[in-house]
Amino acid sequence: MIWLFGSLDGYNTESPERLHIDYAKAGYRASNKKDYIAQMTLWLQRQEAVDRFTAYLAWCEASLHLKPHTTIVPLPVIVAEPDGSELIRVPKRAVPSTALEKIHRGYRIAKTHPSTLRGVPVTFIEDLDGQNARVFLSAISTYLRKNGSIYIPQPFDRFDLFKRMTIALPIIPEVSPLKINNVVRASPPVFVVPNTRTAAEPWLQDFALVRTGEANSVTDGTALAGLRVAQVRVLFTMPPYFPAPFNTVGPFAYMEWFTPFSRPEPNSNFYVLRRSTWRQQPYGEIIDVDRIARNCFLVPRSERGLTDTRWTTENAKELCSTFYFNPY
């Protein structure tokens, strides 16, 4: 640049030279003095990553104090029909683009159901050795009734299930330029069949953060605002003989709720969650899968500091009644 444009009058290069020397000294001190050049380079890359993430956190914190967007509710529009009658149409509510990004992340799910999960009876879905969705049929009835249908599902009904769904999380340029896919699983166990090549598969039913929109003074103004933890038991579609439009829309998810977020524990700063119940049964509900924000992880909490020796990676989710949620 100096050869092209000449030097700047009064410019002192002492400051950047000193900065270069200080960084070299700090990187060398952080190494073990052996093969220090590679270690100094890695140390500098990590410092840059910390600076980028610090800037991202500052941006997130500043965005929490922004004024909420004003939602515009359009007036009904009267449209003249060919036969001379008038039809009142209510346009969809206008939502700002930033709000849409928060509401809809996009998801992917298989176009076809696995052969082993087609026509699954309700008895298997509600059975402990199946999907363990104990109030699945009751939740289906409640969902249909809330949406204006008088159809009553029966215990002999059969449903087509999915094993998993993939949610596309938003890109965070300050962390990574790559798009992150988040997987939510709801698959039953697969047992070994003698004299076949069928491999055993564990029982997988993930915890997830679900959009509820409910007010919570503990999480309002944070990244957990409007979210609640649930365990996804079943991903499915309605049978084709169900009344329209339920037989053509979907997919749906059956999940069992946990208690809302309350004040975190003072020592760990973790939230303590317990399974929600209704009439001494799990509080299960049917929802549209686009309400699932992403999966999450819960840590089983030992009662009185004593760990249950029956816990394994497969059954700890069911045997444990209290969990920790790490907000970080």
C-alpha positions in Angstrom: 0.0 0.0 0.0 2.9 2.4 0.8 4.4 1.6 -2.7 1.0 2.3 -4.3 -0.1 5.4 -2.4 2.8 6.6 -0.4 3.2 6.9 3.3 0.8 8.9 5.5 2.1 12.0 7.0 2.5 11.8 10.8 1.4 8.1 10.9 3.2 6.1 13.7 3.5 2.4 13.2 4.6 1.8 16.8 1.1 0.9 18.0 0.4 -2.0 15.6 4.0 -3.2 15.9 3.6 -3.2 19.7 0.3 -5.1 19.4 1.9 -7.7 17.2 4.7 -8.2 19.7 2.3 -8.5 22.7 0.2 -11.1 20.9 3.3 -13.1 20.0 4.5 -13.0 23.6 1.1 -14.0 25.0 0.8 -16.9 22.5 4.2 -18.1 23.4 3.5 -18.0 27.1 0.3 -20.1 26.5 2.3 -22.8 24.8 4.4 -25.5 26.4 7.5 -24.1 24.6 7.6 -27.2 22.3 6.4 -26.8 18.7 5.2 -23.4 19.9 4.4 -22.0 16.5 1.5 -24.3 15.9 0.3 -23.7 19.4 0.6 -20.0 19.1 -1.5 -20.1 15.9 -4.2 -22.2 17.5 -4.2 -19.9 20.6 -4.7 -16.8 18.3 -7.6 -18.5 16.5 -9.3 -19.3 19.8 -8.9 -15.7 20.9 -10.6 -14.5 17.7 -13.4 -17.0 18.2 -14.0 -15.8 21.7 -14.1 -12.2 20.5 -16.7 -13.1 17.8 -18.9 -14.9 20.2 -18.6 -12.1 22.8 -19.8 -9.7 20.1 -22.7 -12.1 19.3 -23.8 -12.3 23.0 -23.7 -8.5 23.2 -25.9 -8.3 20.2 -28.3 -10.8 21.7 -28.5 -8.9 25.0 -29.1 -5.6 23.2 -31.9 -7.2 21.1 -33.8 -8.2 24.2 -34.4 -4.5 25.1 -35.8 -3.6 21.7 -39.4 -2.4 21.6 -41.9 -5.2 20.4 -43.1 -5.0 16.8 -46.6 -3.7 16.3 -48.9 -6.4 14.8 -51.4 -5.1 12.2 -54.8 -6.7 12.1 -56.4 -6.1 8.7 -60.1 -5.4 8.3 -62.4 -7.9 6.6 -62.8 -7.5 2.8 -66.1 -7.9 1.1 -65.8 -9.8 -2.3 -68.6 -9.9 -4.8 -69.4 -13.4 -6.1 -70.6 -14.1 -9.7 -74.1 -15.0 -8.5 -74.5 -11.6 -7.0 -73.9 -12.6 -3.4 -71.2 -11.2 -1.2 -68.5 -13.1 0.6 -66.7 -11.7 3.6 -63.0 -12.7 3.6 -60.7 -11.9 6.5 -57.1 -11.5 5.4 -54.4 -13.3 7.3 -52.8 -11.2 10.1 -49.7 -9.4 8.9 -46.7 -10.5 10.9 -43.3 -8.8 10.5 -40.6 -10.7 8.9 -38.5 -10.8 12.0 -41.4 -12.3 13.9 -41.9 -14.9 11.2 -38.3 -16.0 11.6 -38.9 -16.6 15.3 -42.2 -18.5 14.7 -41.3 -20.7 11.7 -37.9 -22.4 11.4 -38.9 -25.1 8.9 -38.8 -28.8 9.4 -38.3 -32.0 7.3 -40.0 -35.3 7.7 -40.0 -38.5 5.7 -42.4 -38.6 2.7 -43.3 -42.2 3.4 -43.7 -44.1 6.6 -41.3 -46.9 7.5 -42.9 -50.3 6.6 -42.7 -51.4 10.3 -44.6 -48.3 11.4 -47.6 -48.4 9.1 -51.0 -49.3 10.4 -49.8 -49.3 14.1 -52.7 -50.1 16.4 -53.6 -47.9 19.4 -52.9 -50.7 21.8 -49.2 -50.8 20.7 -48.9 -47.0 20.8 -50.3 -46.9 24.4 -48.4 -50.0 25.5 -45.4 -49.7 27.8 -43.3 -51.8 25.5 -44.5 -49.8 22.5 -44.6 -46.0 22.3 -45.7 -45.7 25.9 -48.2 -43.0 25.0 -50.6 -43.9 27.7 -53.3 -41.3 27.0 -52.9 -41.2 23.2 -56.5 -42.0 22.3 -57.8 -39.6 24.9 -55.6 -36.8 23.5 -56.8 -37.6 19.9 -60.4 -37.2 21.1 -59.6 -33.9 22.8 -57.8 -32.6 19.7 -60.7 -33.4 17.4 -63.3 -32.0 19.8 -61.4 -28.7 20.2 -61.2 -28.4 16.4 -64.9 -28.8 15.9 -65.2 -32.5 15.0 -67.7 -34.9 16.6 -65.8 -37.9 15.4 -64.9 -40.3 18.2 -61.7 -42.4 17.6 -61.8 -46.0 18.6 -59.2 -48.4 20.2 -59.0 -50.4 17.0 -57.9 -47.5 14.9 -54.5 -47.7 13.2 -52.0 -44.9 12.6 -49.0 -44.4 10.4 -45.9 -43.3 12.4 -42.6 -41.6 11.7 -39.3 -42.2 13.4 -38.0 -38.7 13.5 -38.2 -35.1 12.2 -35.4 -32.7 11.3 -35.7 -29.0 12.2 -33.5 -26.4 10.5 -32.1 -24.0 13.1 -31.3 -20.4 12.1 -27.8 -19.7 11.1 -25.7 -17.7 13.6 -22.9 -16.1 11.5 -21.0 -15.2 14.6 -20.7 -18.8 15.6 -20.7 -20.8 12.3 -21.6 -20.2 8.7 -23.1 -23.7 8.5 -26.8 -24.5 8.8 -27.5 -26.8 11.8 -30.1 -29.5 11.6 -31.7 -30.5 14.8 -33.3 -34.0 15.1 -36.3 -34.9 17.2 -36.8 -38.7 17.5 -39.9 -40.7 18.5 -39.2 -44.3 17.5 -40.1 -47.5 19.4 -37.6 -50.2 20.3 -36.6 -52.8 17.7 -36.0 -56.3 19.1 -33.7 -58.9 17.6 -35.6 -61.4 15.5 -34.0 -64.9 15.6 -32.4 -66.1 12.4 -32.6 -62.7 10.8 -30.2 -59.8 10.3 -32.5 -57.4 12.2 -30.3 -55.4 14.6 -31.7 -54.3 17.9 -32.4 -50.5 18.3 -33.0 -48.7 21.5 -36.2 -46.9 22.4 -35.7 -43.2 21.4 -38.2 -40.5 22.5 -36.5 -37.1 22.8 -37.3 -34.1 24.9 -38.2 -30.9 23.0 -38.9 -27.2 23.5 -42.4 -26.5 22.3 -43.9 -23.1 21.4 -46.9 -22.4 23.7 -47.0 -18.6 23.8 -47.9 -18.8 27.5 -46.8 -16.0 29.8 -44.1 -16.8 32.3 -42.5 -14.1 34.4 -39.4 -16.3 34.9 -38.6 -16.6 31.2 -40.1 -13.5 29.8 -37.5 -11.5 28.0 -35.2 -14.5 27.6 -34.5 -17.0 24.8 -37.0 -19.4 26.6 -39.9 -17.0 26.5 -43.1 -18.7 25.2 -41.4 -22.2 25.3 -42.1 -25.3 27.5 -40.4 -28.7 27.7 -42.3 -31.8 26.6 -41.3 -35.4 25.7 -42.2 -36.3 22.1 -43.8 -39.8 22.2 -45.3 -40.2 18.8 -45.0 -38.6 15.3 -47.9 -39.6 13.1 -50.6 -38.8 10.6 -54.3 -39.3 11.0 -55.9 -42.4 9.2 -57.4 -41.7 5.8 -60.9 -42.6 7.0 -60.8 -39.8 9.6 -63.0 -36.8 8.7 -61.6 -34.0 6.6 -59.5 -32.0 7.0 -57.7 -34.1 9.7 -57.0 -36.9 7.2 -55.2 -34.6 4.8 -53.2 -32.3 7.1 -50.4 -33.0 9.5 -48.1 -34.5 10.6 -48.9 -34.4 14.2 -47.1 -35.1 17.4 -48.3 -36.6 20.7 -46.2 -35.3 23.6 -46.4 -35.3 27.4 -45.7 -32.0 29.1 -43.4 -31.0 31.9 -44.1 -28.3 34.4 -43.4 -24.7 33.3 -40.1 -23.1 34.1 -39.9 -21.8 37.6 -37.1 -20.1 39.6 -33.8 -22.0 39.0 -31.9 -23.6 41.9 -29.5 -21.0 43.5 -26.5 -23.3 43.6 -26.5 -24.7 40.0 -28.8 -22.1 38.4 -30.5 -25.0 36.6 -34.3 -25.2 36.2 -36.0 -28.1 38.0 -38.7 -29.7 35.9 -41.2 -32.5 36.8 -43.7 -34.3 34.6 -47.2 -32.7 34.4 -50.2 -34.8 35.3 -53.9 -34.5 34.9 -56.2 -36.8 36.9 -53.2 -38.9 38.0 -52.3 -39.5 34.3 -49.6 -37.9 32.2 -50.7 -34.6 30.7 -50.5 -35.6 27.0 -51.6 -33.4 24.1 -51.7 -33.6 20.3 -50.1 -30.6 18.5 -48.9 -29.7 15.0 -45.2 -30.6 14.6 -44.4 -27.0 13.5 -44.8 -25.9 17.1 -41.7 -27.9 18.0 -38.8 -25.4 18.2 -35.9 -27.9 18.7 -34.8 -30.8 20.9 -33.4 -30.3 24.4 -31.6 -32.3 27.0 -32.6 -33.0 30.6 -30.4 -34.4 33.3 -32.0 -36.8 35.8 -32.0 -35.4 39.3 -31.2 -37.7 42.2 -33.6 -37.5 45.1 -31.8 -36.7 48.4 -28.5 -37.2 46.7 -29.1 -40.9 46.2 -28.8 -42.3 42.6 -31.3 -45.0 41.7 -29.3 -48.1 40.8 -32.0 -49.2 38.4 -31.2 -46.3 36.1 -29.7 -47.0 32.7 -29.4 -45.0 29.5 -32.6 -46.7 28.2 -34.9 -46.3 31.2 -33.7 -43.3 33.2 -36.2 -41.1 31.3 -39.1 -43.1 32.6 -37.9 -44.0 36.1 -36.8 -40.5 37.1 -39.5 -38.1 38.1 -37.4 -34.9 38.4 -35.0 -33.4 35.9 -32.5 -30.5 35.6 -32.7 -28.2 32.6 -29.5 -26.4 31.7 -30.4 -22.9 30.4 -27.0 -22.4 28.8 
